[in-house]
Amino acid sequence: MAVERNSGEASPLTEEQARAQMETNLFGALWVTKAALPHLCEQGSGHIIQVSSVGSLVANPALGMYHASKWALEAFSQSLAGEVAELGIKVTIVESGGFATDWGGRSAVHASPLSRYDDLREDRAAWRSSFAPGDPEATGAAILEVVDAKEPPLRIFLGDHGLELVRREYVRRLATWEQWDAVARAAQGNRIPERVAV
């Protein structure tokens, strides 16, 4: 989502487009999961595979609502994993990278582009093209290996560049958090907790 500065032109992203993105990537997964859970609980086992994206851990310009929907799916799925673990149900979040699919092609819905961001879009397109897209046909065996694992991971990347992308992202995040830790601690204040009568 972008806003044209000094022109009064608001983002071309419509409310309908934003809601549709959340309906597809978050609420679609939520309602399917909700429908399946009673059956999994009854049988005392199961494995929920949530299709997320490496874009659930990093956020790039011009894809704000896509990232928001995938970050929300991550949070919901991690919380769910803690809720159903003792019921014998596993949850795995598949964080895929770029694959040779129609993800950004004719099936995608795009907001009307603002000319101010033409260079940014070109840079992002060049960056994406620097990665060889994964083969969707190869993902089936990888997913089945996760499903068949005795102790499957909560999260797994699919593709060959997710780990490196996220490693760089988290190095930056940790450095920033450490740099601003004194401010964070100052926000705690010096209030002494009140004693609770037992």
N, C-alpha and C positions, 0 to 999 in steps of 0.2 A: 504494500500500500504506500503510495507516495502522494505528496501534496505539492503543487506548483507554487513556489514562493513568489510573493509580490505580484501575483496575477489575480488573486481572488479565486482561482480555479481550484475547486476541491478535488480530492482523489476521485478518479473515475470508477473506483470500486463501488458497486451498488450494495445496498443492504441485502438484496436478494442473493447476489453472488456470495457475499460473506456467509450468510446463513446456509446456503447450499453447500459450501465447503465444509462447514461444521456438521451439517446433516450427514454428509457422505463419510467423512473420515473419523468423526467422533460418535455421533448419535447412531449411525448405521452399525458400527461395531458394538456400541452399548446395547442396542435392542436385540441384536443377534445373540450376544453373550447372555443377556437377561432371559431370553427364551430357552437357551441351552442349559443354563445352570440347574434348574430343578431336576433335569434328567441326569446330569452329572452327579449331583448331590445324592440322588436316589441310588445310583450304582456305586457311589463311593470312590469314583476314579474319573479320570478324564484329563485332557490337555487342551487348553485354549491357546490358539496361535493368533496373535494380533499382528496384523500387517501394518507396520509403522514405516519409518524411513530414517536414514541418517539425518534427515532434516528435522527430526524430533530432538536433536541434540545440538545442532548448530542452526543459525538463522541467517539467511542471505537476503539482501535487498530485493524488493519487488516480488517477494513470495510470502509476505507477512501472514496472510490468512491460511495458506497451506501449512506453514510452520506452526501457527497457533493451533490448528486442528490436530496436528501430529504430536505436539507437546502435550496437549490435553489428553490424547489417547494414551501417551506414556504414563502420565500421572494416574489416570483411571486404572490402567492395567497393573501398575506396580502396587497400588492400593488393593486391587482385587486379589493379586497374588498372595498378599498377607492374609486376606480374609478367608481364602479357600484352601490354604496349604494343609490345614489340619483335617480337611475333608477328603484328602487324597487327590485333589485337583491341582494340576500344574498350569502355570501361565508362562508363555514365552512371547516376548516382543521381538518381532523380526524387524531389524533396522536395515533396510536395504539401501544400497547405493544406486547409481545409475545403471539401468538395464535397457536393452534394446527393445523397448515397448513404445506405446503411443502416449506415454506419460505427458509429454509437453506438446503433442501433435494435435491432430484434428479432434480428438476426444476431449481435449482440455478446453476450459472456458477461461478466457482472458479478459481482464478489464481493458478498456480503451487506453492505449499507452499515452503518456504525456511526453512531449518532445524533449523536455528538459532532461529526461532520463535515458535518451537514446544511447549515449556513450556508456552509461552504466549497464544497460541491457547488452550491448555489444561485448563489453568486458566479461560479463557473466556467461554469455554464450561461448566466448572463446575459452574461458576457464572450464566450462562443462565439457567442451569438445576435447580438452586435453586428457580426459579420461576415456579409456576404451570401455564402451558399454558392456555390461555383463550379458551372458546368454540366459534368457529366461528358461530355456529347456533344462539348464543345469541346476536350477534351484530346487526342483522336485526332490532329488536324492538328498540334497542338503537338509531340506525341511524334514524329510522322513527320518534322517539320522537324529535330528533334534527330538522328534516325536518319540522315537524308540529309545532314547537315552534314559537310563535309570534316574539320573539327576540332571534334568535338562536345565539350561541357563534361563534366567529371567530375561536376559537380553542377548541377542546375537546379531552381528553384522552379516549381511549378505553382500558379497562383492569384495574387491581387493583394496579399496581405498578408505573405507569407513573408519578403521582404527586409527590411521594416521591423521585424518581430518579431525577426529574427536580428541586425539591426544594433543594436537596443537591448540584446539579450543580450550581444553581444560588447563593446560599450562598457562595460557593467558588469563583464564578466570582465577586460578589460584594466585597468580602474581598480583592481580588487582585486589583480590580479597585480603591478601597479606599486606599490601601497601596501605589499605584503608582500615586495617584491623583496629588501630588506635581509636579512630572515629567510631567504629562499630561498638567498641567496648565502652566508650564514653557515653554512648546512647543508653547503656544499661542503667546508668545512674548509681546512686549510693543508697537507695532506699533499703532499709532493713525490713525483711519480711515480718509480718505480724505473727505472733505465736498463735497457733490454733489450739483452742481448748479441747482436751480429750475427755 
